[in-house]
């Protein structure tokens, strides 16, 4: 039986607690931009994406020792591409080209993207109130984090917007299909699939670095363990329990943290 086919109906306080816990994930993701620019090797977005995903994904899969069955081979691969492979690659392209607040502000469109896709796939109602709330969220985030000196790089902006669309699509499909296994296994499948997709891209476009400094290793450790392993397990838990509209609006926390982090 699909573990997430029906979301449990808890009390209002339980839902609030779930939302608060899930909100920790976009808060942690907001640190990605400063970690990428200050701690990681410069100009290697594909390497950053692959090392963020693959090591912890393999650890999760080896820990649980359970592979996908049936349709979940292609579903895990597609979710791994949307939630991890494509999203991480585009995220780090944006992170290396844009200030953190600018890059994350482009992600403020996710509530509208996710709500639109959810209306088609899940049958959730896309109301004028949702649209207005989404536009207000974008405007509010932009007013808080964008200043006259904000650098606008077209490639960076395009990558940030494309990453938001892939992530929004992944969120909706994750909600639609649910998860057939425990949280760690489900997260491991996607991280491994997305990470493996990135390996040939790294080799073809950037190659392997001659060395990684202690600073680089500290940055990768933070992104892999906290920003990916723990954060994504928490995120997928939230997707199971909260409506798509609710969880997508939590993403507005990320640009605020990115701006305050520098």
Secondary structure, DSSP 8 states (H G I E B T S, - for coil): --TTSS-----HHHHHHHHHHHHHHHHHHTTHHHHHHHHS-TT-HHHHHHHHHHHHHHHHHHHH-----TTHHHHHHHHIIIIIIHHHHHHHHHHHHS-HHHHHHHGGGHHHHHHHHHHHHT-----HHHHHHHHHHHHHHHHHH--TT----HHHHHHHHHHHHHHHHHHHHHHHH--SS-HHHHHHHHHHHHHHHHHHHHHHHT---S---HHHHHHHHIIIIIIIIIHHHHHHHHHHHS-HHHHHHTTHHHHHHHHHH-
